[in-house]
């Protein structure tokens, strides 16, 4: 199975080269582009003040980060979670720039840009000329936004995971009348929790009953010539 990681950051501002820092980072694991439920999350002491304009976006003040680790304290766990897999983010160049700035301050190498998957670019290709913020995409794709009163890196990851499933055709995955060769769980989300559902393989008797039912159908659509 192909593994990738979807992630999001919250920051003190928009310009890493002007000294703005990451204050929150979250990531979720994807297998074959579908979330597994495994995730990473950390609040981070940015070692600087948080401007009021930034707080209006994510709701975090420096008081929320008292006692939280600095970036150097979470980087090892973060990199272990990232592994060497592709990295998915909405407006990914923004998040890559902030991470690379943090890595550079610690003397660590930058992320390989070939690992980047930008869901904003995917959305623009699918919905040209329309607003493609995370909120806009959730509304367009009928994804529940009631829990999103401010930006929150972990919640945004769960929401973006649902958007990503839509952008990659994920709701159609696993729908097959053939034989399923994997017992991997299917995943659905309630934003704060993950529900696991196992694929059900019909028994021989169930298949026979289905076949008998089909013989009683008048001109089944799948047997009608195009």
PAPAVO-353393 format. One record per residue: residue number from 1; residue in one letter; chain; x, y, z of N, C-alpha, C in turn. Coordinates in Angstrom, 1 decimal, decimal comma, m for minus. Layout:
// residues N
> pos / code / unit / n_c1 / n_c2 / n_c3 / ca_c1 / ca_c2 / ca_c3 / c_c1 / c_c2 / c_c3
> NUM / A / A / X / Y / Z / X / Y / Z / X / Y / Z
...
This chain:
// residues 226
> pos / code / unit / n_c1 / n_c2 / n_c3 / ca_c1 / ca_c2 / ca_c3 / c_c1 / c_c2 / c_c3
> 1 / X / A / 0,8 / m1,2 / 0,0 / 0,0 / 0,0 / 0,0 / 0,9 / 1,3 / 0,0
> 2 / X / A / 0,4 / 2,3 / m0,7 / 1,2 / 3,5 / m0,8 / 0,9 / 4,5 / 0,4
> 3 / X / A / 1,9 / 4,9 / 1,1 / 1,7 / 5,7 / 2,2 / 2,1 / 7,2 / 1,9
> 4 / X / A / 1,3 / 8,1 / 2,4 / 1,6 / 9,5 / 2,3 / 1,1 / 10,2 / 3,6
> 5 / X / A / 1,5 / 11,4 / 3,8 / 1,1 / 12,2 / 5,0 / 0,5 / 13,5 / 4,7
> 6 / X / A / m0,6 / 13,8 / 5,2 / m1,3 / 15,0 / 5,0 / m1,1 / 15,9 / 6,3
> 7 / X / A / m0,7 / 17,1 / 6,1 / m0,4 / 18,0 / 7,3 / m0,8 / 19,4 / 7,1
> 8 / X / A / m0,8 / 20,1 / 8,3 / m1,2 / 21,5 / 8,3 / m0,5 / 22,2 / 9,4
> 9 / X / A / m0,2 / 23,5 / 9,2 / 0,5 / 24,3 / 10,2 / m0,3 / 25,5 / 10,6
> 10 / X / A / m0,2 / 26,0 / 11,8 / m0,6 / 27,4 / 12,2 / 0,6 / 28,1 / 12,6
> 11 / X / A / 0,7 / 29,4 / 12,3 / 1,9 / 30,2 / 12,4 / 1,6 / 31,6 / 13,0
> 12 / X / A / 2,7 / 32,3 / 13,4 / 2,5 / 33,6 / 14,0 / 2,3 / 34,7 / 12,9
> 13 / X / A / 2,4 / 34,3 / 11,6 / 2,3 / 35,3 / 10,5 / 2,4 / 34,6 / 9,2
> 14 / X / A / 2,6 / 35,3 / 8,2 / 2,6 / 34,8 / 6,8 / 4,0 / 34,7 / 6,2
> 15 / X / A / 5,1 / 35,3 / 6,8 / 6,4 / 35,4 / 6,2 / 7,5 / 34,8 / 7,0
> 16 / X / A / 7,9 / 33,5 / 6,7 / 8,9 / 32,9 / 7,5 / 10,2 / 33,6 / 7,5
> 17 / X / A / 10,5 / 34,3 / 6,4 / 11,8 / 35,0 / 6,2 / 11,8 / 36,3 / 7,1
> 18 / X / A / 10,7 / 36,7 / 7,6 / 10,6 / 37,9 / 8,5 / 10,6 / 37,5 / 9,9
> 19 / X / A / 10,8 / 36,2 / 10,2 / 10,9 / 35,7 / 11,6 / 9,6 / 35,1 / 12,1
> 20 / X / A / 8,6 / 34,9 / 11,3 / 7,4 / 34,3 / 11,8 / 7,7 / 32,8 / 12,0
> 21 / X / A / 7,0 / 32,2 / 12,9 / 7,3 / 30,8 / 13,3 / 6,0 / 29,9 / 13,4
> 22 / X / A / 6,3 / 28,6 / 13,4 / 5,2 / 27,7 / 13,5 / 4,8 / 27,6 / 15,0
> 23 / X / A / 3,4 / 27,6 / 15,3 / 3,0 / 27,4 / 16,6 / 2,1 / 26,2 / 16,8
> 24 / X / A / 1,7 / 25,6 / 15,7 / 1,0 / 24,3 / 15,8 / 1,2 / 23,6 / 14,5
> 25 / X / A / 1,3 / 22,3 / 14,6 / 1,5 / 21,4 / 13,4 / 0,7 / 20,1 / 13,7
> 26 / X / A / 0,0 / 19,6 / 12,7 / m0,7 / 18,4 / 12,8 / m0,5 / 17,6 / 11,5
> 27 / X / A / m0,6 / 16,3 / 11,6 / m0,4 / 15,5 / 10,4 / m1,2 / 14,2 / 10,6
> 28 / X / A / m1,7 / 13,7 / 9,5 / m2,5 / 12,4 / 9,5 / m1,9 / 11,5 / 8,4
> 29 / X / A / m1,9 / 10,2 / 8,7 / m1,4 / 9,2 / 7,8 / m2,4 / 8,8 / 6,8
> 30 / X / A / m2,0 / 8,7 / 5,5 / m2,8 / 8,2 / 4,5 / m2,3 / 6,9 / 3,9
> 31 / X / A / m3,1 / 5,9 / 3,6 / m2,7 / 4,7 / 2,9 / m3,6 / 4,7 / 1,6
> 32 / X / A / m2,9 / 4,6 / 0,5 / m3,6 / 4,7 / m0,8 / m4,5 / 6,0 / m0,8
> 33 / X / A / m4,0 / 7,1 / m0,3 / m4,7 / 8,4 / m0,2 / m5,9 / 8,4 / 0,7
> 34 / X / A / m6,1 / 7,4 / 1,5 / m7,2 / 7,3 / 2,5 / m6,7 / 7,4 / 3,9
> 35 / X / A / m7,3 / 8,2 / 4,8 / m6,8 / 8,3 / 6,2 / m6,9 / 7,0 / 6,9
> 36 / X / A / m5,9 / 6,7 / 7,7 / m5,9 / 5,5 / 8,6 / m6,4 / 5,8 / 10,0
> 37 / X / A / m6,3 / 7,0 / 10,4 / m6,6 / 7,4 / 11,8 / m5,4 / 7,7 / 12,6
> 38 / X / A / m4,2 / 7,3 / 12,2 / m3,0 / 7,6 / 12,9 / m2,6 / 9,1 / 12,6
> 39 / X / A / m2,2 / 9,8 / 13,7 / m1,9 / 11,2 / 13,5 / m0,8 / 11,7 / 14,5
> 40 / X / A / m0,3 / 12,9 / 14,1 / 0,7 / 13,6 / 14,9 / 0,1 / 15,0 / 15,2
> 41 / X / A / 0,3 / 15,5 / 16,4 / m0,2 / 16,9 / 16,7 / 0,7 / 17,5 / 17,8
> 42 / X / A / 1,1 / 18,7 / 17,6 / 1,9 / 19,4 / 18,6 / 1,6 / 20,9 / 18,6
> 43 / X / A / 1,5 / 21,5 / 19,8 / 1,5 / 22,9 / 20,0 / 2,9 / 23,3 / 20,3
> 44 / X / A / 3,4 / 24,5 / 19,8 / 4,8 / 24,8 / 19,9 / 5,0 / 26,2 / 20,4
> 45 / X / A / 6,0 / 26,4 / 21,3 / 6,4 / 27,7 / 21,7 / 7,2 / 28,4 / 20,6
> 46 / X / A / 6,7 / 29,5 / 20,0 / 7,4 / 30,1 / 18,9 / 8,6 / 30,9 / 19,2
> 47 / X / A / 8,8 / 31,2 / 20,5 / 9,9 / 32,0 / 21,0 / 9,8 / 33,4 / 20,5
> 48 / X / A / 8,6 / 33,9 / 20,4 / 8,3 / 35,3 / 20,0 / 6,8 / 35,5 / 20,3
> 49 / X / A / 6,4 / 36,8 / 20,1 / 5,0 / 37,2 / 20,3 / 4,2 / 36,7 / 19,2
> 50 / X / A / 2,9 / 36,6 / 19,4 / 1,9 / 36,3 / 18,3 / 1,1 / 37,5 / 18,0
> 51 / X / A / 1,2 / 38,1 / 16,8 / 0,4 / 39,3 / 16,5 / m1,1 / 39,0 / 16,6
> 52 / X / A / m1,8 / 40,1 / 16,9 / m3,3 / 40,0 / 17,1 / m3,9 / 39,5 / 15,8
> 53 / X / A / m3,5 / 39,9 / 14,7 / m4,1 / 39,5 / 13,4 / m4,0 / 38,0 / 13,2
> 54 / X / A / m2,9 / 37,4 / 13,7 / m2,7 / 36,0 / 13,6 / m3,6 / 35,2 / 14,5
> 55 / X / A / m3,8 / 35,8 / 15,7 / m4,6 / 35,2 / 16,7 / m6,1 / 35,2 / 16,3
> 56 / X / A / m6,5 / 36,2 / 15,5 / m7,9 / 36,2 / 15,0 / m8,1 / 35,1 / 14,1
> 57 / X / A / m7,1 / 34,6 / 13,4 / m7,3 / 33,5 / 12,5 / m7,3 / 32,1 / 13,2
> 58 / X / A / m6,4 / 31,9 / 14,1 / m6,3 / 30,5 / 14,7 / m6,7 / 30,5 / 16,2
> 59 / X / A / m6,9 / 31,7 / 16,8 / m7,4 / 31,7 / 18,2 / m6,4 / 31,4 / 19,2
> 60 / X / A / m5,1 / 31,3 / 18,8 / m4,0 / 31,0 / 19,8 / m3,3 / 32,3 / 20,2
> 61 / X / A / m3,0 / 32,4 / 21,5 / m2,2 / 33,5 / 22,0 / m1,0 / 32,9 / 22,6
> 62 / X / A / 0,0 / 33,7 / 23,0 / 1,2 / 33,2 / 23,6 / 0,9 / 32,5 / 25,0
> 63 / X / A / m0,2 / 32,9 / 25,6 / m0,6 / 32,3 / 26,9 / m1,0 / 30,8 / 26,7
> 64 / X / A / m1,6 / 30,5 / 25,5 / m1,9 / 29,1 / 25,2 / m0,7 / 28,2 / 25,0
> 65 / X / A / 0,5 / 28,8 / 24,8 / 1,7 / 28,0 / 24,5 / 2,7 / 28,0 / 25,6
> 66 / X / A / 2,3 / 28,5 / 26,8 / 3,2 / 28,5 / 27,9 / 3,5 / 27,0 / 28,3
> 67 / X / A / 4,7 / 26,6 / 28,4 / 5,1 / 25,3 / 28,8 / 5,2 / 24,3 / 27,6
> 68 / X / A / 4,8 / 24,7 / 26,4 / 4,8 / 23,9 / 25,3 / 6,3 / 23,8 / 24,7
> 69 / X / A / 6,6 / 22,7 / 24,1 / 8,0 / 22,5 / 23,6 / 8,3 / 23,5 / 22,5
> 70 / X / A / 9,5 / 23,8 / 22,3 / 10,0 / 24,5 / 21,1 / 10,1 / 23,6 / 19,9
> 71 / X / A / 10,2 / 24,1 / 18,7 / 10,2 / 23,2 / 17,6 / 11,3 / 22,1 / 17,7
> 72 / X / A / 12,4 / 22,5 / 18,2 / 13,5 / 21,5 / 18,3 / 13,1 / 20,3 / 19,2
> 73 / X / A / 12,1 / 20,5 / 20,1 / 11,6 / 19,4 / 20,9 / 10,7 / 18,5 / 20,3
> 74 / X / A / 10,1 / 18,8 / 19,1 / 9,1 / 18,0 / 18,4 / 9,6 / 17,5 / 17,1
> 75 / X / A / 10,7 / 18,0 / 16,6 / 11,2 / 17,8 / 15,2 / 11,5 / 16,3 / 15,0
> 76 / X / A / 12,1 / 15,6 / 16,0 / 12,5 / 14,2 / 15,8 / 11,2 / 13,4 / 15,6
> 77 / X / A / 10,2 / 13,6 / 16,4 / 9,0 / 12,8 / 16,3 / 8,2 / 13,2 / 15,0
> 78 / X / A / 8,2 / 14,5 / 14,6 / 7,6 / 14,9 / 13,4 / 8,2 / 14,2 / 12,2
> 79 / X / A / 9,6 / 14,3 / 12,1 / 10,3 / 13,7 / 11,0 / 10,0 / 12,2 / 10,9
> 80 / X / A / 10,0 / 11,5 / 12,0 / 9,7 / 10,1 / 12,1 / 8,3 / 9,8 / 11,5
> 81 / X / A / 7,3 / 10,7 / 11,8 / 6,0 / 10,5 / 11,3 / 5,9 / 10,8 / 9,8
> 82 / X / A / 6,6 / 11,8 / 9,4 / 6,7 / 12,1 / 7,9 / 7,3 / 10,9 / 7,2
> 83 / X / A / 8,4 / 10,3 / 7,7 / 9,1 / 9,3 / 7,0 / 9,7 / 9,9 / 5,7
> 84 / X / A / 9,7 / 9,1 / 4,7 / 10,2 / 9,5 / 3,4 / 9,1 / 9,6 / 2,3
> 85 / X / A / 7,8 / 9,7 / 2,9 / 6,7 / 9,6 / 2,0 / 6,2 / 11,0 / 1,4
> 86 / X / A / 5,4 / 11,0 / 0,4 / 4,8 / 12,2 / m0,1 / 4,1 / 13,0 / 1,0
> 87 / X / A / 4,1 / 14,3 / 0,9 / 3,5 / 15,2 / 1,9 / 2,4 / 16,1 / 1,2
> 88 / X / A / 1,2 / 15,9 / 1,8 / 0,0 / 16,6 / 1,2 / m0,4 / 17,8 / 2,1
> 89 / X / A / m0,6 / 18,9 / 1,5 / m1,1 / 20,1 / 2,2 / m1,9 / 21,0 / 1,3
> 90 / X / A / m2,7 / 21,9 / 1,9 / m3,5 / 22,8 / 1,2 / m2,7 / 24,1 / 1,1
> 91 / X / A / m2,3 / 24,6 / m0,1 / m1,3 / 25,6 / m0,3 / 0,0 / 25,2 / 0,3
> 92 / X / A / 0,4 / 24,0 / m0,2 / 1,6 / 23,3 / 0,3 / 2,9 / 24,2 / 0,3
> 93 / X / A / 3,1 / 25,0 / m0,7 / 4,3 / 25,8 / m0,7 / 4,5 / 26,7 / 0,6
> 94 / X / A / 3,3 / 27,2 / 1,1 / 3,3 / 28,0 / 2,4 / 3,8 / 27,1 / 3,5
> 95 / X / A / 3,3 / 25,9 / 3,7 / 3,7 / 25,1 / 4,8 / 5,1 / 24,5 / 4,7
> 96 / X / A / 5,5 / 24,2 / 3,4 / 6,9 / 23,8 / 3,2 / 7,9 / 24,9 / 3,5
> 97 / X / A / 7,5 / 26,1 / 3,2 / 8,4 / 27,2 / 3,5 / 8,6 / 27,4 / 5,0
> 98 / X / A / 7,6 / 27,3 / 5,8 / 7,7 / 27,4 / 7,2 / 8,5 / 26,3 / 7,8
> 99 / X / A / 8,2 / 25,0 / 7,3 / 9,0 / 23,9 / 7,9 / 10,4 / 24,0 / 7,5
> 100 / X / A / 10,7 / 24,4 / 6,3 / 12,1 / 24,5 / 5,8 / 12,8 / 25,6 / 6,6
> 101 / X / A / 12,1 / 26,6 / 7,0 / 12,8 / 27,7 / 7,8 / 13,1 / 27,1 / 9,2
> 102 / X / A / 12,2 / 26,4 / 9,8 / 12,4 / 25,8 / 11,1 / 13,6 / 24,8 / 11,0
> 103 / X / A / 13,6 / 24,0 / 10,0 / 14,7 / 23,0 / 9,8 / 16,0 / 23,7 / 9,6
> 104 / X / A / 16,0 / 24,8 / 8,9 / 17,2 / 25,5 / 8,6 / 17,8 / 26,1 / 9,9
> 105 / X / A / 16,9 / 26,6 / 10,8 / 17,4 / 27,1 / 12,1 / 18,0 / 26,1 / 13,0
> 106 / X / A / 17,7 / 24,8 / 12,7 / 18,3 / 23,7 / 13,5 / 19,4 / 23,0 / 12,7
> 107 / X / A / 19,8 / 23,5 / 11,5 / 20,8 / 22,9 / 10,7 / 20,4 / 21,6 / 10,1
> 108 / X / A / 19,1 / 21,4 / 9,9 / 18,6 / 20,2 / 9,2 / 18,3 / 20,5 / 7,7
> 109 / X / A / 18,3 / 19,5 / 6,9 / 18,1 / 19,7 / 5,5 / 16,6 / 20,1 / 5,2
> 110 / X / A / 16,4 / 20,8 / 4,1 / 15,0 / 21,1 / 3,7 / 14,3 / 19,9 / 3,2
> 111 / X / A / 13,0 / 20,0 / 3,1 / 12,2 / 19,0 / 2,5 / 12,4 / 18,9 / 1,0
> 112 / X / A / 12,4 / 17,7 / 0,5 / 12,5 / 17,6 / m1,0 / 11,2 / 18,1 / m1,6
> 113 / X / A / 11,3 / 19,1 / m2,5 / 10,1 / 19,6 / m3,1 / 9,3 / 18,6 / m3,9
> 114 / X / A / 10,0 / 17,5 / m4,4 / 9,3 / 16,5 / m5,2 / 8,3 / 15,7 / m4,3
> 115 / X / A / 8,4 / 15,9 / m3,0 / 7,5 / 15,2 / m2,1 / 6,1 / 15,9 / m2,0
> 116 / X / A / 6,1 / 17,1 / m2,5 / 4,9 / 18,0 / m2,3 / 3,7 / 17,6 / m3,1
> 117 / X / A / 2,6 / 17,5 / m2,5 / 1,3 / 17,4 / m3,2 / 0,4 / 18,5 / m2,7
> 118 / X / A / 0,0 / 19,4 / m3,5 / m0,7 / 20,6 / m3,2 / m2,2 / 20,5 / m3,5
> 119 / X / A / m3,1 / 20,3 / m2,5 / m4,5 / 20,2 / m2,7 / m5,1 / 21,4 / m3,3
> 120 / X / A / m4,5 / 22,6 / m3,0 / m5,0 / 23,8 / m3,6 / m4,9 / 23,8 / m5,1
> 121 / X / A / m3,8 / 23,4 / m5,6 / m3,6 / 23,3 / m7,1 / m4,6 / 22,2 / m7,6
> 122 / X / A / m4,8 / 21,1 / m6,9 / m5,7 / 20,1 / m7,4 / m7,1 / 20,7 / m7,4
> 123 / X / A / m7,5 / 21,5 / m6,4 / m8,8 / 22,1 / m6,4 / m9,0 / 23,1 / m7,5
> 124 / X / A / m8,0 / 23,9 / m7,8 / m8,1 / 24,9 / m8,8 / m8,3 / 24,2 / m10,2
> 125 / X / A / m7,6 / 23,1 / m10,4 / m7,7 / 22,3 / m11,6 / m9,1 / 21,8 / m11,8
> 126 / X / A / m9,8 / 21,3 / m10,7 / m11,1 / 20,7 / m10,7 / m12,2 / 21,8 / m10,7
> 127 / X / A / m12,0 / 22,9 / m10,0 / m13,0 / 24,0 / m9,9 / m12,4 / 25,3 / m10,4
> 128 / X / A / m12,0 / 25,4 / m11,6 / m11,4 / 26,7 / m12,1 / m12,3 / 27,9 / m11,9
> 129 / X / A / m11,7 / 29,0 / m11,4 / m12,5 / 30,2 / m11,3 / m13,3 / 30,3 / m10,1
> 130 / X / A / m13,4 / 29,3 / m9,2 / m14,2 / 29,3 / m8,0 / m13,3 / 29,4 / m6,8
> 131 / X / A / m13,8 / 29,9 / m5,7 / m13,1 / 30,0 / m4,4 / m12,7 / 28,6 / m4,0
> 132 / X / A / m11,4 / 28,4 / m3,6 / m10,9 / 27,0 / m3,3 / m10,2 / 27,0 / m1,9
> 133 / X / A / m10,7 / 27,9 / m1,0 / m10,2 / 27,8 / 0,4 / m10,7 / 26,5 / 0,9
> 134 / X / A / m10,2 / 26,0 / 2,1 / m10,7 / 24,8 / 2,7 / m12,2 / 25,0 / 3,1
> 135 / X / A / m12,6 / 26,1 / 3,6 / m14,0 / 26,3 / 3,9 / m14,9 / 26,2 / 2,7
> 136 / X / A / m14,4 / 26,9 / 1,6 / m15,2 / 26,8 / 0,4 / m15,4 / 25,4 / m0,2
> 137 / X / A / m14,3 / 24,7 / m0,1 / m14,3 / 23,3 / m0,6 / m15,2 / 22,4 / 0,2
> 138 / X / A / m15,2 / 22,6 / 1,5 / m16,0 / 21,8 / 2,4 / m17,5 / 22,1 / 2,1
> 139 / X / A / m17,8 / 23,4 / 1,9 / m19,2 / 23,7 / 1,6 / m19,6 / 23,1 / 0,3
> 140 / X / A / m18,7 / 23,2 / m0,7 / m19,1 / 22,7 / m2,0 / m19,2 / 21,2 / m2,1
> 141 / X / A / m18,5 / 20,5 / m1,2 / m18,5 / 19,1 / m1,2 / m19,4 / 18,5 / m0,1
> 142 / X / A / m20,1 / 19,4 / 0,6 / m21,1 / 19,0 / 1,6 / m20,4 / 18,3 / 2,8
> 143 / X / A / m19,2 / 18,8 / 3,2 / m18,5 / 18,4 / 4,4 / m18,8 / 19,2 / 5,6
> 144 / X / A / m19,2 / 18,7 / 6,7 / m19,6 / 19,4 / 7,9 / m18,5 / 20,3 / 8,4
> 145 / X / A / m18,9 / 21,6 / 8,6 / m17,9 / 22,6 / 9,0 / m18,3 / 23,1 / 10,4
> 146 / X / A / m19,3 / 22,6 / 11,1 / m19,8 / 23,2 / 12,3 / m18,8 / 23,3 / 13,4
> 147 / X / A / m17,8 / 22,4 / 13,4 / m16,8 / 22,4 / 14,5 / m15,7 / 23,4 / 14,2
> 148 / X / A / m15,6 / 24,0 / 13,0 / m14,5 / 24,9 / 12,7 / m14,9 / 26,3 / 12,9
> 149 / X / A / m14,7 / 26,8 / 14,1 / m14,9 / 28,2 / 14,5 / m13,7 / 29,0 / 14,3
> 150 / X / A / m12,5 / 28,4 / 14,4 / m11,2 / 29,1 / 14,1 / m10,4 / 28,0 / 13,4
> 151 / X / A / m9,3 / 28,5 / 12,8 / m8,3 / 27,5 / 12,3 / m7,7 / 26,7 / 13,4
> 152 / X / A / m7,6 / 25,4 / 13,1 / m7,0 / 24,4 / 14,1 / m6,4 / 23,4 / 13,3
> 153 / X / A / m5,1 / 23,2 / 13,5 / m4,3 / 22,4 / 12,6 / m4,8 / 20,9 / 12,5
> 154 / X / A / m5,1 / 20,3 / 13,6 / m5,6 / 18,9 / 13,6 / m7,0 / 18,8 / 13,0
> 155 / X / A / m7,9 / 19,7 / 13,4 / m9,2 / 19,7 / 12,8 / m9,1 / 19,9 / 11,3
> 156 / X / A / m8,3 / 20,9 / 10,9 / m8,1 / 21,2 / 9,5 / m7,6 / 20,0 / 8,7
> 157 / X / A / m6,7 / 19,2 / 9,3 / m6,2 / 18,0 / 8,7 / m7,4 / 17,0 / 8,4
> 158 / X / A / m8,3 / 16,8 / 9,4 / m9,4 / 15,9 / 9,2 / m10,3 / 16,4 / 8,1
> 159 / X / A / m10,6 / 17,7 / 8,1 / m11,4 / 18,2 / 7,0 / m10,7 / 18,1 / 5,7
> 160 / X / A / m9,4 / 18,4 / 5,6 / m8,7 / 18,4 / 4,4 / m8,6 / 16,9 / 3,9
> 161 / X / A / m8,5 / 16,0 / 4,8 / m8,5 / 14,6 / 4,4 / m9,8 / 14,2 / 3,7
> 162 / X / A / m10,9 / 14,7 / 4,2 / m12,2 / 14,4 / 3,5 / m12,2 / 15,1 / 2,1
> 163 / X / A / m11,7 / 16,3 / 2,1 / m11,6 / 17,0 / 0,8 / m10,7 / 16,3 / m0,2
> 164 / X / A / m9,6 / 15,8 / 0,3 / m8,7 / 15,1 / m0,5 / m9,3 / 13,8 / m1,1
> 165 / X / A / m10,0 / 13,1 / m0,2 / m10,7 / 11,9 / m0,7 / m11,6 / 12,2 / m1,9
> 166 / X / A / m12,3 / 13,4 / m1,8 / m13,2 / 13,8 / m2,9 / m12,4 / 14,2 / m4,1
> 167 / X / A / m11,3 / 14,9 / m3,9 / m10,5 / 15,4 / m5,0 / m9,9 / 14,2 / m5,8
> 168 / X / A / m9,6 / 13,1 / m5,1 / m9,0 / 12,0 / m5,7 / m9,9 / 10,9 / m6,0
> 169 / X / A / m11,3 / 11,1 / m5,9 / m12,3 / 10,1 / m6,2 / m12,4 / 9,1 / m5,2
> 170 / X / A / m12,0 / 9,4 / m4,0 / m11,9 / 8,3 / m2,9 / m13,2 / 7,7 / m2,5
> 171 / X / A / m14,3 / 8,4 / m2,6 / m15,6 / 7,9 / m2,2 / m16,0 / 6,7 / m3,1
> 172 / X / A / m15,4 / 6,7 / m4,3 / m15,7 / 5,6 / m5,2 / m14,8 / 4,4 / m5,0
> 173 / X / A / m13,7 / 4,6 / m4,2 / m12,7 / 3,5 / m4,0 / m13,4 / 2,4 / m3,2
> 174 / X / A / m13,0 / 1,2 / m3,5 / m13,5 / 0,0 / m2,8 / m14,8 / m0,5 / m3,3
> 175 / X / A / m15,5 / 0,3 / m4,1 / m16,8 / m0,1 / m4,7 / m16,5 / m1,0 / m5,9
> 176 / X / A / m16,7 / m2,3 / m5,7 / m16,4 / m3,2 / m6,7 / m17,3 / m4,4 / m6,6
> 177 / X / A / m17,7 / m5,0 / m7,7 / m18,4 / m6,2 / m7,7 / m17,5 / m7,4 / m7,8
> 178 / X / A / m16,2 / m7,2 / m7,9 / m15,2 / m8,2 / m8,0 / m14,8 / m8,7 / m6,6
> 179 / X / A / m13,7 / m9,5 / m6,5 / m13,3 / m10,0 / m5,3 / m12,3 / m9,1 / m4,7
> 180 / X / A / m12,4 / m8,7 / m3,5 / m11,6 / m7,8 / m2,8 / m10,4 / m8,6 / m2,2
> 181 / X / A / m9,2 / m8,1 / m2,4 / m8,0 / m8,9 / m2,0 / m7,4 / m8,3 / m0,7
> 182 / X / A / m8,0 / m7,3 / m0,2 / m7,4 / m6,7 / 1,1 / m8,4 / m6,7 / 2,2
> 183 / X / A / m8,0 / m6,8 / 3,4 / m8,9 / m6,7 / 4,5 / m8,6 / m5,4 / 5,3
> 184 / X / A / m8,0 / m4,4 / 4,6 / m7,7 / m3,1 / 5,2 / m9,0 / m2,4 / 5,6
> 185 / X / A / m9,0 / m1,7 / 6,8 / m10,3 / m1,1 / 7,2 / m10,6 / 0,1 / 6,3
> 186 / X / A / m11,9 / 0,4 / 6,1 / m12,3 / 1,6 / 5,5 / m12,5 / 2,6 / 6,6
> 187 / X / A / m12,3 / 3,9 / 6,3 / m12,3 / 5,0 / 7,3 / m13,4 / 6,0 / 7,0
> 188 / X / A / m14,1 / 6,4 / 8,0 / m15,0 / 7,5 / 7,9 / m14,7 / 8,4 / 9,1
> 189 / X / A / m15,1 / 9,7 / 9,0 / m14,7 / 10,7 / 10,0 / m15,8 / 11,5 / 10,6
> 190 / X / A / m15,7 / 11,8 / 11,9 / m16,6 / 12,7 / 12,6 / m15,8 / 13,9 / 13,1
> 191 / X / A / m14,6 / 14,2 / 12,5 / m13,7 / 15,3 / 12,8 / m13,0 / 15,0 / 14,1
> 192 / X / A / m13,7 / 14,7 / 15,2 / m13,0 / 14,5 / 16,5 / m12,7 / 13,0 / 16,7
> 193 / X / A / m13,2 / 12,2 / 15,9 / m13,1 / 10,8 / 16,1 / m13,0 / 10,1 / 14,7
> 194 / X / A / m12,5 / 8,9 / 14,7 / m12,4 / 8,1 / 13,5 / m13,2 / 6,8 / 13,7
> 195 / X / A / m14,1 / 6,5 / 12,7 / m14,9 / 5,3 / 12,8 / m14,3 / 4,3 / 11,9
> 196 / X / A / m14,1 / 3,1 / 12,3 / m13,5 / 2,1 / 11,5 / m14,6 / 1,1 / 11,0
> 197 / X / A / m14,6 / 0,8 / 9,7 / m15,6 / m0,2 / 9,2 / m14,9 / m1,2 / 8,4
> 198 / X / A / m15,1 / m2,5 / 8,7 / m14,4 / m3,6 / 8,0 / m15,2 / m3,9 / 6,7
> 199 / X / A / m14,5 / m4,2 / 5,7 / m15,1 / m4,6 / 4,4 / m15,8 / m6,0 / 4,7
> 200 / X / A / m17,0 / m6,1 / 4,2 / m17,8 / m7,4 / 4,4 / m17,7 / m8,1 / 3,1
> 201 / X / A / m17,2 / m9,4 / 3,1 / m17,1 / m10,3 / 2,0 / m18,3 / m11,2 / 2,0
> 202 / X / A / m19,1 / m11,3 / 1,0 / m20,3 / m12,2 / 1,0 / m19,9 / m13,6 / 1,0
> 203 / X / A / m20,7 / m14,4 / 1,7 / m20,5 / m15,9 / 1,8 / m21,0 / m16,5 / 0,4
> 204 / X / A / m20,6 / m17,8 / 0,3 / m21,1 / m18,5 / m0,9 / m22,6 / m18,5 / m1,0
> 205 / X / A / m23,3 / m18,7 / 0,1 / m24,7 / m18,8 / 0,1 / m25,3 / m17,4 / m0,3
> 206 / X / A / m24,7 / m16,3 / 0,2 / m25,1 / m15,0 / m0,1 / m24,9 / m14,7 / m1,6
> 207 / X / A / m23,8 / m15,1 / m2,1 / m23,6 / m14,9 / m3,5 / m24,6 / m15,6 / m4,4
> 208 / X / A / m24,9 / m16,9 / m4,0 / m25,9 / m17,7 / m4,7 / m27,3 / m17,0 / m4,7
> 209 / X / A / m27,6 / m16,5 / m3,5 / m28,9 / m15,8 / m3,3 / m29,0 / m14,6 / m4,2
> 210 / X / A / m27,9 / m13,8 / m4,3 / m27,8 / m12,6 / m5,1 / m28,0 / m13,0 / m6,6
> 211 / X / A / m27,3 / m14,1 / m7,0 / m27,3 / m14,5 / m8,4 / m28,7 / m14,9 / m8,8
> 212 / X / A / m29,4 / m15,6 / m7,8 / m30,8 / m16,0 / m8,1 / m31,7 / m14,8 / m8,2
> 213 / X / A / m31,5 / m13,8 / m7,4 / m32,3 / m12,5 / m7,4 / m32,1 / m11,8 / m8,8
> 214 / X / A / m30,8 / m11,8 / m9,3 / m30,6 / m11,2 / m10,5 / m31,3 / m11,8 / m11,7
> 215 / X / A / m31,5 / m13,1 / m11,6 / m32,2 / m13,8 / m12,7 / m33,6 / m13,4 / m12,8
> 216 / X / A / m34,2 / m12,8 / m11,7 / m35,6 / m12,4 / m11,7 / m35,7 / m10,9 / m12,1
> 217 / X / A / m34,6 / m10,2 / m12,3 / m34,7 / m8,8 / m12,8 / m34,9 / m8,7 / m14,3
> 218 / X / A / m35,7 / m7,7 / m14,7 / m36,0 / m7,5 / m16,1 / m35,0 / m6,6 / m16,7
> 219 / X / A / m34,2 / m7,1 / m17,6 / m33,2 / m6,3 / m18,3 / m32,3 / m5,5 / m17,4
> 220 / X / A / m31,5 / m6,2 / m16,5 / m30,6 / m5,5 / m15,6 / m29,7 / m4,5 / m16,4
> 221 / X / A / m29,5 / m3,3 / m15,9 / m28,8 / m2,3 / m16,6 / m27,4 / m2,7 / m17,0
> 222 / X / A / m26,7 / m3,5 / m16,1 / m25,3 / m3,8 / m16,5 / m25,2 / m4,9 / m17,6
> 223 / X / A / m26,4 / m5,5 / m17,9 / m26,4 / m6,5 / m19,0 / m27,0 / m5,9 / m20,3
> 224 / X / A / m27,3 / m4,6 / m20,2 / m27,9 / m3,9 / m21,4 / m26,8 / m3,3 / m22,3
> 225 / X / A / m26,8 / m3,6 / m23,6 / m25,8 / m3,1 / m24,4 / m25,8 / m1,6 / m24,5
> 226 / X / A / m24,7 / m1,0 / m24,6 / m24,6 / 0,5 / m24,7 / m25,1 / 0,9 / m26,0
